[in-house]
């Protein structure tokens, strides 16, 4: 089974920073960056899990929910990737995406 710990750990670190951020920082773009990340991770998981179906877009649940949305999406993707043979490059891509989003968000 594929080890996806690096992905879930990176998502947890970013989510912790989001939770600790002041509302003003979240509203200045950090939450939007995080929501875009959650949507991308969710889309990737859905496309792997059900390739013939149009992915559902994660809704905007507000700046205070976005940390949880990132975690849910990352954990969903990690779970799906565990069942995909030779998917380590997909884990690496997702980790890079999480880390880049965290840098862009300024958190």
C-alpha positions in Angstrom: 0.0 0.0 0.0 1.2 3.5 -0.9 2.4 5.7 1.9 0.5 9.0 1.8 1.7 10.4 5.1 3.6 13.2 3.6 0.4 14.5 1.9 -1.7 14.3 5.0 1.0 15.8 7.2 1.5 18.8 4.8 -2.3 19.4 4.7 -2.5 19.2 8.5 0.3 21.8 8.9 -1.4 24.1 6.4 -4.8 23.7 8.1 -3.3 24.4 11.5 -1.8 27.7 10.1 -5.2 28.6 8.6 -6.9 28.0 11.9 -4.4 30.2 13.7 -4.6 33.0 11.2 -6.6 36.1 12.0 -9.8 36.7 10.0 -8.3 39.7 8.2 -5.5 37.6 6.9 -7.9 34.9 5.7 -10.0 37.5 4.0 -7.0 39.0 2.2 -6.5 35.9 0.2 -5.3 33.0 2.3 -8.8 31.5 2.5 -9.2 31.9 -1.3 -5.9 30.1 -1.9 -6.9 27.4 0.5 -10.3 26.9 -1.1 -8.7 26.6 -4.5 -6.3 24.0 -3.1 -9.2 22.0 -1.5 -11.1 22.1 -4.8 -8.1 20.9 -6.8 -7.4 18.1 -4.4 -11.0 17.1 -4.4 -11.2 17.2 -8.2 -8.1 15.0 -8.4 -9.6 12.4 -6.1 -12.9 12.4 -7.9 -11.3 12.0 -11.3 -9.3 9.0 -10.1 -12.2 7.4 -8.2 -14.8 7.9 -11.0 -13.1 8.9 -14.2 -16.2 9.1 -16.4 -18.1 11.5 -14.1 -17.9 15.3 -14.0 -16.3 16.2 -10.7 -18.4 18.1 -8.2 -17.0 21.4 -7.1 -16.4 21.9 -3.4 -18.6 24.8 -2.2 -17.3 27.9 -0.5 -18.2 27.3 3.2 -16.5 30.5 4.4 -13.1 31.6 5.7 -13.5 29.7 9.0 -14.3 26.3 7.3 -11.6 26.3 4.7 -9.0 24.6 6.9 -11.4 21.7 7.4 -12.1 21.6 3.6 -8.4 21.3 2.9 -8.0 18.4 5.3 -11.1 16.6 4.0 -9.9 17.0 0.4 -6.3 15.9 1.2 -7.5 12.9 3.2 -9.9 11.9 0.4 -7.2 12.1 -2.2 -4.8 10.2 0.1 -7.3 7.4 0.5 -7.9 7.1 -3.2 -4.2 7.2 -4.0 -3.5 4.3 -1.6 -5.4 2.0 -4.0 -3.7 3.2 -7.2 -0.7 1.2 -8.3 2.4 3.3 -8.9 0.8 6.6 -7.8 3.8 7.9 -5.8 4.3 10.7 -8.3 0.7 11.8 -7.7 1.4 12.0 -4.0 4.5 14.0 -4.7 2.5 16.4 -7.0 -0.2 16.9 -4.3 2.4 17.6 -1.6 4.1 20.1 -3.8 0.7 21.7 -4.5 -0.1 22.0 -0.8 3.3 23.5 0.1 3.2 26.0 -2.8 -0.3 27.1 -1.7 0.9 27.5 1.9 3.7 29.8 0.6 1.5 31.8 -1.7 -1.1 32.3 1.1 1.6 33.8 3.3 0.9 31.4 6.2 
